[in-house]
Amino acid sequence: MKVRIAQPYHDKGIEKSVLSVLRSGRLVSGPVVESFEEEIAKYLGVKNAVAVNSGTAALHLCLLASKTSGREVITTPFSFAATANTVIQAGATPVFVDVNPETFNIDPQQVEKAVTSRTVAIEPVHVFGQPAEMKAIRESAEKHGLRMIEDAAEAIGAEYNGKKIGDTDEFACFSTYATKNLHTGEGGFITTNNDEAAATFKTLRSQGQKSKYLHVNLGYNYRLTEIAAAIGMVQIKKIDQLNQRRIENANRLTSKIRDLPALTPQAVIPNVKHIYYQYTVRIDNEKAGMSREEFRKKLAVAGIETDIHWPKPIHLQPWYRENFQYTPGMFPHAEELADTVVSLPVHSSLTKEQIGYISDNLHAILDR
């Protein structure tokens, strides 16, 4: 049996939607992108959604709009590099703090300790679809007058205290990359209840144009295509259903590996809806009797794909070590996670039979 780590959603509705755009002759910045933005905003309960061509672009524009240049932005080293890259590209300095080793998310106590006179924003990441502990983080932001820029790339449909991530007076940045729970192939969007900021983002994403050939800002080519929006539009009304399948798949996996002491799933904090962009576990090499790579190779032989998110924390990536002189041991929890995590298939297309197959192989490999 072949079990893929990711399976982008696809159906006849998407084919029809894309074909309609192709036949229209309008491929960029048209009515489908506008409809996509309206439907996303309605789904999340937020006033504005601004579509862009990647989650990275979303982060970059929010950091620029927050006037972070020359200042510091507190964030996590346990994330995809774009989280910190965009801080630097906006002229600011990322200040990393360690994570909670159980939840994988940024540690609010460490956030509070890291605030200085140069801090201008906090950029929490909702890792693998689980919201960060936003109450404590918001308290730090309000106490020190800091901007909140949420990296919600993996969190479409996730909830914190019954409220969807993205319904914010600040900024939340989403990715709709091909493997995400709601995808457009490549793409992303910003959500905010700030009308003025949303208008600025729409200008910045299109070379700073307020209207055609009237450039009021120094902007970028961050537009989302009509085709990409057409792919996403079909999924909006299905996203809760698709997320629920992921949640059910994750719960099944958790119940099936409880008796395997070598594996520890990401802990879920109370009062959140984790939508499982990834189902990620920590592996204890000693209890497993093998290395992480040996474990992955055995699963690969059985046809089960896995991945590592992420094999190096951002601060230990070569460019960051060279330019910021980071060294091992600075953020031990993030480093331990990078050394021990493995992501198993959890996507919405998985069948009960496939989950059973994954479980059977996990037990065959790890039962000692």
N, C-alpha and C positions, 0 to 999 in steps of 0.2 A: 504494500500500500504506500502511496506517495501522499504525504501530508505537508502542505506548504506553510511557511511561516506567515505569509500574507496572501490575501486573495481580494484584489480590488473589486468592489461591487459592480456588477454589469447586468443589464437586462434589456429587453426590447424597447422599453421606454426611453432609455438613454440613447439607443441607436436612432430612434425616431426624432428625439429632441436635437441631436447633433445634425442629422440630415436636414432638419428644418432650417437650422442656422446656415448650413452650407448652401441650401437653395435660396436663402434670402439675399445672399451677397453681402451681408453686413457681418463682418467677422470680429470687429473690435469696437469697444465702447458704445454698445447699442442697447436696445430694450431688454435683451436677455440678462445682461449684467445688472441692469437696474432692477429687474424683477427678482433676480437672485439676491441682491442686497435687501430688498423689501421683505422677502420671505425669510431670510436669515434673521433679520431684525425682529420680525414677528415671532419666529420660533423661540428666540432667546429672550424676548420681552424687553428689548433695548430700543432706544429711539433711532440709532444709526448703525448701519453696517456698511463699511467701505471696502469693496473688493479690490484686491491687488494680486500681483502675479506670484507671490510666495509668502510663506510665513516670515521669512527673513525680511522681505520688503516691509511687511506690517510692523515688525519690531523696529526697523530702521526709521520709518516715518514717525513712529510714536516717540522714539528717543530724540529725534530732531525737533519735533514739536514741543518737547518738554525742556528744550534749551539745556541739554546736558553737557554741551561742549565745555571742556576745561574743568569739569566736575567729576564726581564719583557716583557710580551706580552699584548698589549691593545686589549680588546675585549668587547663584549656586554653581559650583564647578562640576556637578553631576548632571549634565545635560548635553544636548547637541551643541556643537561649537558656535552655531549661529546666535545662540543666547548671548554670548560674550563678544563675538565678532562684531555684531551690530552696535554694541556699546562703543567699541573702539572706532568704528566707521562714523559714528556720530560725534567723534571728538572727545569722548569721555574715557574714564578709566574704570574697568570692571573691578570691583572689590568682592572677592569670593569669601563666602562663609560656609562652614561645613553643613552637612545634612543630618537628618535623623536616620540612623542606620536601619530602622525598622520600616518606616514609611517611604524612604528614599527622597523625601522632599526637604526643602530648605528648613533649617532649624530656627524658629522665630527668636529664641533666646540669643542665638549667635548674631542674628540680624540686628537686634537692639544694641549689642556690644560693639558692632562695627560702624555705627553711625558717627560721623565726624562733621566738622564745620564745612567740609567740601562735599558732603553727600547731598545729592539732589533727587535721587529716585531709588526705589526698591523694585527689583524685577524678579518676582517669584516664578517658579516653573511648576506647572501641575503635571508632575512626572508620571508618564504612562497612562494618563487619564484620571489620576486621583488628585483632587484639589489639595493645594497646600493649606496649612492652618492659617486661613486668611484673617480670622478675628484678631489674633495676636499680631500678625504682620501689619494689619491696618492700624492697630493701636500705635505701633511704632511710627508708621507713616504720619498719622495725624499729630502725634506728640511732637514730631520734629519738622512738620510742614513739608513732607516729602511727596513727590509724585509716585503713583503706583502704576506700573506697567506690567501687566500679567502676560507671561509667556504661556498662552493657552493652546499652543500648537497641537497638543494631543488630547484636548479636553472638550471637544464639541459634544454637548449634551450632558456633561458632568454637572453635579450640583453641590453646593455648599450650604448647609442649613436650609435646604428646600428651595434655594434660589440658583438658577442656572449660571454657571460661569459665563461671563460676557455681558451680563446685565450690570453695568457699572457706570458711574459718573466719571471714572478715570478711563484707562485704556486697557483693552484685552486684545491679544494678537493670536490669531488662529492660522493653522496651516491646513490646506486641502490637497496636500501631496498625495500621490497615487495610493499609498498604503494607509492613509488616515481613515478614520471611521466614516467620515464624509469626504469624498475626494473629487477633485476636478482634473486629475492628472498632475498638473502643477497649479499652484494657486494659494490664496490665503485671503484673510480679511481682518479688518479692525472693527471692534465694536466700542461704542461710547454713547452716553446720554448727552454729551457736550456737542451741541449743534455747530458751534464755531470751529471746534477742532475738526469735526467731520468735514466741514467745508474746506478747511485747510488741507486735509489729507487728499481730498478729491483733486485739488489743484496740484499738490506735490506729486501725485502718482502719474500725472500727465504733463511732464516737463514744465511744471509751474504755470500751466495755462488756466486762466480764469474763463476764457472763451477761446475759440480757435485763433491761434497766432497772437494772443494777448498774454504775455508771460509776466506774471506779477510776483513770482517766486523762482528761486533756483530749484527746479524740480528734477524728476527722474522718469524713466520709462518703466513704470511699475504697474501698467494697466493689465487687467485680466481680460482674456479673450472671450468672445461670445461663445465659442465652442466649449471652453472650459466651464463657463457659467451654465451652459446647457447640460453638461454632464452632472453638475452639482444640483441643479434645480430639481431633477427627478428624485434625488435622494432625500431632500429636506423633509418631506412628509413621511419618509420611511426610517429616518435616523433613529427615532426612539425604539422602533422595532428591531433595527439592526444592532443597536447598542444593547438591547435586552438580550439578544442572542449571545453577545459577547459576555455579558454578566452571567448568564446561565452556564455558558461554557467554562468561564473562570471558576464558578462555584463547583461545578462538577469536577474540574481538575483538582481544586483544593481538597474536596472530599476524598478523592482517590489517592492523593499523595500524603495524607495525614500520617500514615504509618511508615513513611520514609523519612527517617531522621536526617538524612543527608540534604534534604531540600526544605527550604523555608520560603514561603511566598511573601510578597510585599504585604506588609500589614496595612489594613484599611482603618482609617480613623473614624470615630463616631460622626454621625450627622453629615456624611458625604455620600454622593452617588459616584462611584468609581466606574468609568465606562470602558476600561481595559483596552486602550489602544495596544498595549502589550500586557501579556501575562508573564511576569518576570519573577524568578525565584533566585535565591542564593544557594549555592552548592558548597557544602563542607567537604573539602577534598579528603580529609582524614576519615570521616564517616562514610564517604562514598567509596573509599579505597582506590581512587583514581583522580587524575587531574580534570579540570573543567574541559580541556580539549579532548581528552580521552572519552569523557562522557558524551560530548557532542558528536564525536566520530562514531560512537556506537549507535547513537540515535540516527545519524546520517545513513549508516549501513541499513537500518530498518526503514529508511525512506522518510524519516521525520526531520524536517528542516528546523533549525534553531538559529538564534542570532544573539549577539552580545550588545546590549545598549547600556553603557558604552565602554569599550575595552580600555580607554584611557580617559580620566577626568580632564576637563578642559585645561586646568593649570599645568598638567604634565604633558600636554601636546607640545611637540618640538618648537613651534613658533612662540608659544607663550613662555616656555622655559628660556628661550633665547632672549626674548624681549623684556621679560619681567623677572627673570632669575628665580622662578618658582622651583622648589625642590621637593622630593618625596617626603612625606610625613607632615606636610603643612595642613592638610585636610584629611585626616586619617579615615574618617567614615566614608567619604566619597571615594577614597583610594581603595578601601576594602571592598566596597560595592563593585567598583570597576574590575577588581580581580576575581569576584565570585559570582556575579549575576549571569543568568542565562534566561533568554526569552523563549517560551514555548508557544506553539500555535494556539490562538484563541479567537481568530477572526469569525465573522458571522456566518461564513459558509461551511464551517466545520459541522460534521454530523456526529450524532451520539456514537456511531460505530467508530469514527476516527478518534474521538476522545477516549473510547475504550481501548483502542489500539495504542494510543500514546501511553495510557496508564499501564497497560500490559507490558509494554517495553520498558517503561521506567522501573517497574517492579523487577523485571527480568534482569535489568542492568544493575540495580542498586540493592536488591534483597541480598543480604549476606548471612 
